[in-house]
Amino acid sequence: MPMDFKDTLVIAISSTALFDLAESHRIYMESGVNSYAQYQIDHEDELLKPGAAFGLVRKLLALNEGAEDKPRVEVILLSRNSADTGLRVFNSIENHRLHITRAAFTSGNSPYLYAEAFGAHLFLSTNPVDVTQAIEAGIAAATIVAPTQASNESDIIKFAFDGDAVLFSDESEQIFQSGGLEEFTKHEKASAQKPLEGGPFKNFLAALHKLQKEFGTEDCPIRTALVTARSAPAHERVIRTLRYWDIRIDEALFLGGMDKTRFLKAFGADVFFDDQEGHIERAREHIASGHVPNGVINKK
């Protein structure tokens, strides 16, 4: 029977998110694809340094320890490299002892279609065009940037999510943008019993929740947090929505418009997903952060 990833958390990642390919990209931009290809071949035995998502991937793959029958996490490499130039990437994967065995090399084309084909719950890339195409195709995706300082070294993997336009649809954000805080608060109070529609990261959060249940609450190596600008009384609809979805969130921070960065640092997030680039820029000082190009703010 063909292999499938049922009951496995599947993460698709670009080569530039996994490794630091800044020098290779500079050569591509300055001298073109032929010079880039030759550079990669000439340096294919040279170890690539970790990229923005390297630490997260390493921690996720560590969850497979003790899972003898079937891996809990599968990481798929999706790369705009050709198979020829991608050999350097696979050599670095082997040297870093990352158990990544599946890949799609597209020779310059966007690889986002293969995220869906592999059944990926999440696609991380440094290419905003690829990420936008994935979001439009209904795949949880983010343009990831590395932290400027050392990231969390704990064995626990901590995911932090914005709410509107990320975990939830941007229905309420649209009201806030058009009518301001007063209209937003009035609408959310009146709609407290009505669950929000899911956003692009709903299914990823559900997959994390399913994986968490394999470990139980006491010794679970994954923690999740909702970090939102909402405050009371707009909190009620969010809590009822998660209850309606039957999805656990470990921590919920209702900040009422306060800057999220210090709270993300206190939580010890390994990665933070938000639809607003300003939040990403502030958070990346301490935390690997992913911009989710979804919702009314990104359409302006």
C-alpha positions as CSV (number, residue, x, y, z in Angstrom):
1,M,0.0,0.0,0.0
2,P,1.2,3.6,-0.7
3,M,2.7,5.5,2.2
4,D,0.4,8.2,3.7
5,F,0.7,10.7,6.5
6,K,-2.5,10.1,8.4
7,D,-2.2,11.1,12.0
8,T,1.2,12.7,11.3
9,L,1.9,16.5,11.6
10,V,3.3,17.5,8.2
11,I,5.5,20.6,7.8
12,A,6.7,21.8,4.4
13,I,9.7,24.1,4.4
14,S,11.7,25.9,1.8
15,S,15.5,25.5,1.6
16,T,15.9,29.2,2.4
17,A,13.9,28.9,5.5
18,L,15.8,25.9,6.7
19,F,19.3,27.2,5.8
20,D,21.0,30.5,5.4
21,L,21.4,30.9,1.6
22,A,21.9,34.6,1.6
23,E,25.3,34.4,-0.2
24,S,23.9,32.1,-2.8
25,H,20.9,34.4,-3.3
26,R,23.2,37.4,-3.8
27,I,25.1,35.6,-6.5
28,Y,21.7,34.7,-8.2
29,M,20.5,38.3,-8.1
30,E,23.8,39.8,-9.3
31,S,25.0,37.2,-11.8
32,G,22.0,35.1,-12.8
33,V,20.8,31.5,-12.6
34,N,23.9,29.9,-14.3
35,S,26.4,31.5,-12.0
36,Y,24.1,30.5,-9.0
37,A,24.0,26.9,-10.2
38,Q,27.7,26.7,-10.6
39,Y,28.3,28.2,-7.2
40,Q,26.0,25.6,-5.6
41,I,27.8,22.8,-7.3
42,D,31.2,24.1,-6.5
43,H,30.2,24.4,-2.8
44,E,28.0,21.4,-2.5
45,D,30.2,19.8,0.2
46,E,30.3,23.0,2.2
47,L,27.9,22.9,5.2
48,L,25.1,25.5,5.1
49,K,24.4,27.4,8.3
50,P,21.0,27.3,10.0
51,G,18.2,29.5,8.7
52,A,15.2,31.1,10.3
53,A,13.2,27.9,10.8
54,F,16.1,25.5,11.5
55,G,15.7,25.5,15.3
56,L,12.0,24.9,15.1
57,V,12.4,22.0,12.6
58,R,15.1,20.3,14.8
59,K,12.8,20.5,17.8
60,L,9.8,19.2,15.8
61,L,11.8,16.2,14.5
62,A,12.9,15.4,18.0
63,L,9.3,14.5,18.8
64,N,9.8,11.4,16.7
65,E,12.1,9.9,19.4
66,G,10.3,6.9,20.8
67,A,7.7,6.8,18.0
68,E,8.7,3.4,16.6
69,D,5.7,2.6,14.4
70,K,5.1,5.9,12.6
71,P,6.7,9.3,12.9
72,R,4.7,12.0,14.8
73,V,6.2,14.7,12.6
74,E,7.2,14.7,8.9
75,V,9.2,17.5,7.4
76,I,9.2,18.0,3.6
77,L,11.7,20.1,1.8
78,L,10.1,22.3,-1.0
79,S,12.7,24.1,-3.0
80,R,13.0,26.3,-6.1
81,N,16.4,24.7,-6.7
82,S,16.8,22.0,-9.3
83,A,17.7,18.6,-8.1
84,D,21.3,19.3,-9.3
85,T,21.7,22.5,-7.2
86,G,19.6,21.0,-4.4
87,L,22.3,18.4,-3.7
88,R,24.1,20.9,-1.4
89,V,20.9,21.3,0.6
90,F,20.5,17.6,1.1
91,N,24.2,17.3,2.0
92,S,23.7,19.9,4.7
93,I,20.5,18.1,5.9
94,E,22.6,15.0,6.4
95,N,25.5,16.8,8.0
96,H,23.1,18.5,10.5
97,R,21.5,15.0,11.2
98,L,18.0,16.1,10.3
99,H,15.8,13.3,9.3
100,I,14.3,14.8,6.2
101,T,14.0,12.3,3.3
102,R,11.3,13.8,1.1
103,A,11.6,16.8,-1.2
104,A,10.3,18.6,-4.3
105,F,12.8,20.5,-6.4
106,T,11.0,22.8,-8.9
107,S,13.8,24.5,-10.9
108,G,12.6,28.1,-10.3
109,N,8.8,27.5,-10.2
110,S,6.8,28.1,-7.0
111,P,6.7,24.8,-5.0
112,Y,3.5,25.7,-3.0
113,L,1.3,23.2,-5.0
114,Y,3.4,20.4,-3.6
115,A,2.6,21.5,0.0
116,E,-1.0,20.5,-0.7
117,A,0.0,17.3,-2.5
118,F,2.0,16.2,0.5
119,G,-0.9,17.1,2.8
120,A,1.2,19.7,4.7
121,H,-0.5,21.4,7.7
122,L,2.0,24.3,7.5
123,F,4.3,25.8,4.8
124,L,7.2,28.0,5.9
125,S,9.2,30.0,3.3
126,T,11.2,33.2,2.9
127,N,9.5,33.9,-0.4
128,P,6.4,36.1,0.1
129,V,5.0,35.2,-3.4
130,D,5.1,31.5,-2.6
131,V,3.5,32.1,0.8
132,T,0.7,34.3,-0.6
133,Q,-0.1,31.6,-3.3
134,A,-0.3,29.0,-0.5
135,I,-2.6,31.1,1.6
136,E,-4.9,31.7,-1.4
137,A,-4.9,27.9,-1.9
138,G,-6.1,27.4,1.7
139,I,-2.8,26.2,3.1
140,A,-1.5,27.6,6.4
141,A,1.7,29.5,5.4
142,A,4.0,32.2,6.6
143,T,7.0,34.2,5.5
144,I,9.4,33.4,8.2
145,V,12.2,35.7,9.5
146,A,15.0,34.8,11.9
147,P,15.3,36.4,15.4
148,T,18.1,38.8,15.8
149,Q,19.0,37.3,19.2
150,A,19.3,33.7,20.4
151,S,16.0,31.8,20.4
152,N,14.4,29.6,23.1
153,E,16.7,26.7,24.0
154,S,14.0,24.8,26.0
155,D,13.0,21.3,24.8
156,I,9.4,22.4,24.8
157,I,8.1,23.7,21.5
158,K,6.1,26.9,21.9
159,F,3.8,28.2,19.2
160,A,2.2,31.7,19.5
161,F,-0.6,32.8,17.2
162,D,-2.5,36.0,16.6
163,G,-6.2,35.6,16.4
164,D,-8.1,37.5,13.7
165,A,-6.9,36.7,10.1
166,V,-4.7,33.9,11.5
167,L,-6.5,31.4,13.7
168,F,-9.9,33.1,12.8
169,S,-11.3,34.7,9.7
170,D,-10.8,38.5,9.4
171,E,-14.6,39.1,9.6
172,S,-14.2,41.1,12.9
173,E,-11.0,42.8,11.7
174,Q,-12.9,44.2,8.8
175,I,-15.4,45.8,11.2
176,F,-12.6,47.2,13.3
177,Q,-10.9,48.7,10.2
178,S,-14.1,50.3,8.8
179,G,-15.9,51.3,12.0
180,G,-13.2,51.6,14.7
181,L,-12.9,50.1,18.2
182,E,-16.4,51.0,19.4
183,E,-18.2,49.3,16.4
184,F,-15.9,46.3,16.8
185,T,-16.6,45.9,20.5
186,K,-20.4,46.3,19.9
187,H,-20.3,43.7,17.1
188,E,-18.3,41.2,19.1
189,K,-20.5,41.5,22.2
190,A,-23.6,41.0,20.2
191,S,-22.0,38.0,18.4
192,A,-20.5,36.4,21.5
193,Q,-22.5,33.2,21.0
194,K,-21.7,32.9,17.3
195,P,-18.5,31.0,16.6
196,L,-15.9,32.8,14.4
197,E,-15.1,31.2,11.0
198,G,-11.7,29.5,10.8
199,G,-8.7,31.4,9.5
200,P,-5.8,29.8,7.5
201,F,-4.1,28.4,10.7
202,K,-7.2,26.7,12.2
203,N,-6.3,23.3,10.7
204,F,-2.7,23.6,11.8
205,L,-3.8,24.4,15.4
206,A,-6.1,21.4,15.2
207,A,-3.2,19.2,14.1
208,L,-1.1,20.4,17.0
209,H,-3.9,19.8,19.4
210,K,-4.3,16.3,18.1
211,L,-0.5,15.7,18.6
212,Q,-0.6,17.2,22.1
213,K,-3.2,14.6,23.1
214,E,-0.7,11.8,22.4
215,F,1.4,13.1,25.3
216,G,-1.2,14.3,27.8
217,T,-1.2,17.6,29.6
218,E,1.5,16.9,32.3
219,D,4.4,16.0,30.1
220,C,3.4,17.5,26.7
221,P,6.4,18.9,24.8
222,I,4.2,21.4,22.8
223,R,2.5,24.5,24.2
224,T,0.3,26.9,22.3
225,A,-0.7,30.5,23.0
226,L,-3.2,32.9,21.5
227,V,-1.7,36.4,21.7
228,T,-4.3,38.9,20.6
229,A,-5.0,42.6,20.7
230,R,-8.5,41.8,21.8
231,S,-9.7,42.5,25.4
232,A,-12.9,42.1,27.3
233,P,-15.7,42.0,26.3
234,A,-14.4,40.9,22.8
235,H,-12.7,37.9,24.5
236,E,-15.8,35.9,25.0
237,R,-16.4,35.1,21.4
238,V,-12.9,33.8,21.0
239,I,-13.1,31.5,24.0
240,R,-16.5,30.2,22.8
241,T,-15.1,29.6,19.3
242,L,-12.2,27.5,20.5
243,R,-14.7,25.6,22.7
244,Y,-17.0,25.0,19.7
245,W,-14.0,23.8,17.6
246,D,-13.0,21.5,20.5
247,I,-9.4,22.7,20.3
248,R,-7.3,23.4,23.3
249,I,-5.1,26.4,23.6
250,D,-2.7,26.4,26.5
251,E,-2.4,30.1,27.1
252,A,-4.5,33.1,26.0
253,L,-3.3,36.6,26.3
254,F,-5.9,39.4,25.7
255,L,-3.7,42.5,25.5
256,G,-6.1,45.3,24.6
257,G,-3.7,46.8,22.0
258,M,-0.5,46.5,24.1
259,D,2.7,45.6,22.2
260,K,3.0,41.8,21.9
261,T,6.7,41.5,22.0
262,R,7.4,41.4,25.7
263,F,4.6,38.9,26.2
264,L,5.9,36.6,23.5
265,K,9.3,36.8,25.1
266,A,7.8,36.0,28.5
267,F,6.0,33.0,27.0
268,G,9.3,31.9,25.4
269,A,7.8,31.4,21.9
270,D,9.8,29.5,19.3
271,V,7.7,31.0,16.6
272,F,5.0,33.6,16.3
273,F,2.4,34.0,13.5
274,D,0.7,37.3,12.8
275,D,-0.9,39.0,9.9
276,Q,0.6,42.5,10.6
277,E,4.1,43.1,9.4
278,G,4.7,45.7,12.2
279,H,4.1,43.1,14.9
280,I,6.5,40.7,13.1
281,E,9.2,43.3,12.9
282,R,9.0,44.1,16.6
283,A,8.8,40.5,17.7
284,R,11.7,39.2,15.5
285,E,14.2,40.9,17.9
286,H,13.7,37.9,20.1
287,I,11.6,35.3,18.3
288,A,11.4,33.6,14.9
289,S,8.3,35.2,13.4
290,G,6.1,34.4,10.4
291,H,4.0,36.9,8.5
292,V,0.7,35.6,7.4
293,P,-0.4,37.6,4.3
294,N,-4.2,37.2,4.9
295,G,-7.1,39.5,5.6
296,V,-8.1,43.1,5.1
297,I,-4.9,44.6,6.4
298,N,-2.8,42.8,3.7
299,K,-5.2,43.8,1.0
300,K,-4.7,47.5,1.6
